[in-house]
Amino acid sequence: MSLKRPSQDPNKEDRRPSAKRRVGGDRDAQESSHESRDESNDDSEGVSDDNSSNGSSSSSSNSNSNSSGGSGSGSGSGNHLSLTQIAQMQVLFQMNFDRFRGQDWLMPSGAPFDRVLFGAIRDVHYECPLHSFVIENPDAVIDLFPDARDQAELKRVLVDRVGEQLPMLTAAEVAYLELFNMDPKELLELFAEKGWRAVGDSLQEKPADDFQCLVYNSVHQLLKVYRGASMVVCQGYPESWIVNRLWSFLADALQSPPKVEFQPGKVPSQASMYRRNLDRSRDTHRIAGHEVDGIVTLASRELELLVMVATKKNKGPNITKALDDRMKLCKLNKDMHDRIRLKTRHNVRKSIVTFGMQISGVNATFFTLRQRDGRFYQLCSEGSETLPSAWMDLADTNCVMQTLNKVLTVRKALFSMARDVSKFTAGLASDSSDTGSGKDFAAATMTSPQLIPSSALDRPPWLGL
């Protein structure tokens, strides 16, 4: 896969990025962990089901998928794609690229960011987040621009991200968290002797009551879970236990009923369903959105703000999933962002932030998605935290409190965005109608290439076949 800049002189030295900085990601690394697929999995973008939603029930796409060496997925999880699927993917990407009604992001040198990135993406012969207009690896993108001024601007926006970090907890909130920094035995005594109101009596300034109650209950709940597991959480626990037991405190931390609600368990994304049925004809059935392991919604507007996906293996992919977890987060966050924008009266593209969480055993990684100038969005990692595998001493308690601190900062940013979205969408219908302006609305997130009716597509000229 060549990632040379389109204007590069072929006689000059090949300055393509290293594997970890390639625009489309390291395909070899993806393929090594995704050789088997369970087509019956709820997350699968199965050919027979989704083809019908696009007005096509032919078996040609299915046979193409199977003959290519992949499963029925064909999504960005590293499967081998047939030549037909590659052609379909490239055509769909160009169609979505051309739909955009706004202006390209112009670099200081005058280079059009969108066009330069387009030239590199169309050489990637497997689905990556960039096909859904989501930047995940900013370093690889910066490498495409030789001008130092452009690189400095891209670093400022995509890497430094000044002013975009999660909010900090107040001094009073931090002081309250520190009251729980003790070994497990001392914590047991604390919970036996004091309720949440009494814990902070020694503080000169207490945080809000709901904050105190949430912290108290979260630590207490986690301690109960660890005690039930003999204080050791091994990696052999099933995904359902990890999500529903170990991380169960998230249900209270990430909601504020009745305005902001957390839906736990295997639930389909409504934003994903809306996107996947955009071109559905009347004679085809409606298909559900991607299933996730938790969704936070602005209840009054029926808009999603945060999605959570879980992986069975610690720091590893769940090989039964047809769609890679990170790819799913990219797609879902863009779906949520686009859906909110369609519900607003004014252009608020720079004001909307959506959130994602990836749970992998005792680890949790937090993400935000924002739209940049032009067509592209950026999925940004806001850091990872780890609960202790064994909770034995003060050091392990520190890990618990550090993780809780991160969750609380996400909560603060999430609730702030919920208030903003409520204002942006005030007075608009809460049903499926779209009353927003969407003047420069980008095309929908790309779905798997074989899900597009093959009869409507021509082989792209750059395929060279």
N, C-alpha and C positions, 0 to 999 in steps of 0.2 A: 504494500500500500504506500503510494507516494504521497507525501504531504508537502511537497515543494510549493512555494508560493507560485501562483499562476504565471506571474511575470518573470520568474527566475530564468536566467540564462542556463540552458542545459549543459553548456561547456564549463560552467563554473562548478566549484566544489558543492557536493550535495550536503546542505545544511539542515536536513530534516531533523525534527526533534527526536530525542531518545524515546524509548518505548513508553516510559511513564508520562511523557509530555506530548504524546501523539494526540491529535485533535479528537479522534474517535475513541481513544483509550487503547489499552493493550489487549488486542483480541486474543492472543495466545493465552494470556492469563484468564480471560473470560472462558475460552473454550475448555481449558483444562478442568474446570469445575462445573461444567454444564453439559456433559455428554449424555446424560440421561434425563428424561422428562416424564412426568406423570400427566398425560393429556386429560385425565379426568379431574385434575385439581381445579378447585373453584377459581383460582387466579388465572387459569390458562385462557389465552385468547384463541380458543379452538377454532379450527378452520370451518367445520360444518356449521357451528352455531353462529359465528360472527359473519360469515359470508352471506347468510340469509338476511342479516340485518342491513347489508349493503345492496340488497336487491340481486344477489347472485347466489345460486345454489349449485353451481357446476362443480364437478369433481376435479377439474384440471388443477386448481390451486392446491388441493389436497395431495394429489399425486406429485406435483412439483415439489411440495414441501418434503414429502417422504423420500423422494429420490435424491434430495440434496444432502441427505445425511443428518438432518436435524429432525426434530419432532414436529408436531403440528403447530408449534408456537411461532417461530420465525421472528420473534421479537428481539429486543436488544440483549438477550442473555447469552450471546456468543454462539448461537446455533449456526450451522452452515446453511446458507441460503442458496437456492437454485438461481440460475441466471435470470429466469423469469421474475423471481421475487426481487432480485436486485434491481431489475429494470423498473418494476412496479414501485419499489421504494423510492428510487430516484425521481420518477415522474411525479409521485405524490409530494415529495419534498419540494420540487420546483413549483408545482401547482400552489402549494401553501405559501411558498416564498413570494410568488407573484400576486397573491391575494392581498397582501399588505397594502394599505392605502396611505400610509404615512411616509416619512422621509427616512433615508438611510442615516445611520450614525456616522457623521463625518469626523475623521481624525484631524489633528492639527496640521498634518501634511496635506490634507485634502483627500486622502484615501477614504473610500466608502467602506466602513467596517463590514456592513452586511454583505457586500459583493465579494470582498476578499475572503470572508469566512465561507461564503457559498462555494467559491472555487475549491476550497479544501474539503468541504463536507461531501461534495458529490463524488469524490474519489474514495470515500469510505464505503466499502461494500458490505456493511452489516449495520443494523440499526443502532445508533448511539443517541445519547440525549440531545445532541445538536440537531438531529433530524426533527426533534420536537421543539427546536429553537430554545434550548436550555443549555447554557454554558455551565459546565461542571468543573472543568480543568482550565483555569484562567492562564496558567503558565504556557500551555500549549497554544492557546489563542494568541498570546502576546508574541510568541515566536514567529508568527506569520507576518509581522509588521517590522520591516527593516529600519524604518525611520526612528531615531532616538526619541523624538518628540511624541510620536505615536505610542511608543513603548512606555514612556513616562505617564502619559495620560491614561493608558489602559491599566497600568499598575495602580495609579491613584484610585481609579473607579472600581476595578475588579479585585484588587488584592488588598490595598489599604482600607478601602471602604469606610472612610472617615465619617463618623456620625451615624453609622448603621449598626453598631454593636448593640447587643442586648443591654437593657437598663440595669443599673446596679441596685442592689438592695440598700435601704437606708441604714444609717448607723444604728438606729434602734432595732431594726430587724436583724442585723448581723449580731448585735449583742444578745438578742433573744436566742438565736441559733446556738451561740457559744455556750449557753447554759446547759445544753445537752451533751457537751463534749466530756463524756465520762465512760468508764468501761461498762459492759452490759449488766453486770451485777448491780452497780450503782444506779443504772437506769431503771432496773426493776424496782429498786427501793423508791426511786423518785416517783414512778407511776403509781406505786402502792400508797404513797403518802400524800401526793399533791395532785390536784386537778390542773387544767391548763391556766386558769386564772391565777393560781398561787405560785406557779413556777417563776413568773417574772416579777415577783414582789420586790426583789433586791435591786431592780433596775430603776434608775432615776426617770428614764423615759421609756415607756412601753410602746410597742408597735400596735397596730389596730387589733381589735379583738379577733376578727376573722383570721388574721395572720397567726396569732398565737394559737388559736384553736387548731388551725390546719397543721402547723408544725408539730404540735403536741400529738395529735392523732396520727400523723404520718409516721413519726418515729415509733410511737407505740405499736402501730400496725406492723411495721417492718420487724420490730423486735419479736412480735408474736409469730410472724412467718418463720423467722430464723430459729426460734425456740422449737417450733413444730418440726423443723428439719434438723434438730440437734445442733443448731448453730452453724451448720455446714451446708452450703448450697452447691451441689455438684452439677456438672454439665450434663448429667444424664436425665435431668428432669425434662418432661415433654414441653413443647412450646406453649401449650395451653396453661400449664402450671406457672411457667415463667411470666406470662402476661397476666393471668387472672389472680395469681397469688403474690409472687415476688414484687411485681410492679403495680399491684392493685391500688396503692396509694395515689396513683396518677388520676384515678377517677374523681377524687375529691380535689386534687391540686389543680386540675385543668378545667374546672367548671365553676360556674356561679349561677345556679338556677334562680329564676327561670330564663334569664337572658342568654347565658352561655352554657351549653349542655355538652356533656361527654357521653358518647354512645360506645360502650365497650363491646368486646366480642367480635365475631366475624360479621362485619356489616359492609354493604356495598356503598361506594361513593356516589352520591347523587350528581356531583359535578362531572364525574367520569361517565356516568350514564347519559347525561345530557350531551356530552361531546360525542360519544359513540353512537348516538342516535340522530345526530344532526342531519344526515342525508338519508334517513330511513324513509322508505316509501310506505304507503298505506297498506300494501299487501304483504308486508314483512312484519314479523313480531319485534317488539321492543326487547332489547337486551339490557342486562343489568350492568352497572359499573363495576370496576375492579373491587374485589373484596379487600378490606384492610382489617387491622386488629384494634382499631379505635378511631373515632372521628370526633372532633370538637366543632360544634355548629353554633352559629348565631341563630337561635331558635326562632325569633320573630320574623326573620328574613329567609329562613331555610337556606342559609349559605354556610359553606364549610370553611373553616379557618385553619384547622390542623388535622393531619392524618398520621396515624402510627402504624408502622409495619414491623412485624416480628420475624426473626430468623431463628431456626431451631438450634443451629450449632453456634457456639460462641466464636465470634470473629470469623465466621464462615458462611457460605451460601446454603440455603435450603434447597437441595437438588430436586425436590419435588415441585418447585415453583417454576412455571414456564416463563415468568417475567422477573428478571433480576430486581431485587429489592430497591437498589439505588435508582434503577431505571424507572421503577414504579413510582418512587417518590418524585422524580423529575416530572413525569407525566401528570400525576395527581395534583401536585402543587400548581402546575401551569393550568390544569383544568379548573382548580378552585379560583385562581387569580383571574382567569378569563371570565368565569361565571360571575364573579363580583363586578367586574368592569361592565358586563352587559346589563347590570342592574343599577347603574349609576347614571345620573343626568349629565355629569360633566366628566371631562377627561381627568381621571385620578390615577393614571398609570404609575406615577412615581410615588404615590402615597400608599399603595396597597402592598402589604406583606402577608404572605401565607407561610405556614409552619409545617414542619415534618419531624418525625421521630423515628429512628430505626433502633429497635430493641434487639439485642443479640446476646442472649444469656444474661449475665450480670452487667453488660455494657449497654449504654444508651448514647446515641449520637443525635445531636439536635441540628436542624436545618431551618433556613429561611429562604424564601424565593422572592426576588424583586425583578421588575422589568427595567432593562436598560434602554437607552435611546435606540431607536430603530426597532428591528423585529425581535431581538433576542432578550431572553431572561437569564438570570443567574441563580443557580442553587448554591447557597453558601453554607458551609459547615460552621456552626456556632460552638463547636467543641464537643468532646465526649467525656462522659463520667462513668465510673465503675463502682458498683456495689461490691463489698468484700465477698470473696468466695466462702470465707469463714469469719464469723463475727466473734472474736475472742477477747479483744483488748481495746484500749483507747485509740490506737492507730486505726483499727477497723471502724470504730465509731466516727473518726474523722472522715473516712471515706464515705460513710453514710451521709454525714452532714454536708460534705462538699457536693455530693450528688443532689441532695435536697435543695441546696443553695442554687444550683443550676436550674433545677425544675422551677423554682420560685421566680427566677429571673425570666424564664420563658413565660411563666404565668403572667407576670407583670406586662410583658410586651404583648402577649396574646389578648389580654383584657383591654389594653389600650387600643389595639387594632379593632377589637370588637366594637368599641365605642365609636371609632372613626367610621367603620363600615356601616354602622347603624345610621350615622349622620349622612354618609354618602348616598345611602339608598332610601332615605326618609321620603315617605309619600309615594313610593313606587309599589307596584303590585308584588305580592309575595308568591304568586303562582309561577308557572313556567314561562309566561310571556316575557319578552325582552323589550324593555322600554328605555334602555340607556342609549347614550349617543354612539359610543363605539366608533368615533370618527377615524381612528387609525388602528382599529382592532386587528390584531394579528390572527392568522388562520388557526384553526383548531390543532391541538396536539396530534401528531401523526400516530396512527395506529399501525399494527403489523402489516407489512406489505401485501401478504397474500389475502388480506381481508378486503381488498379493493377489486371490483369486478374487472377481470382481465380484458373483457371485450372493449372496455372504454379506454384502454391504455395502449400507447404505441411505444415501441422500443426506443429509448433515448439515444441520440446520435453519439454521445460520448462513450457508450458502452463498447463500441468498436467491434460488434459481433454481427 
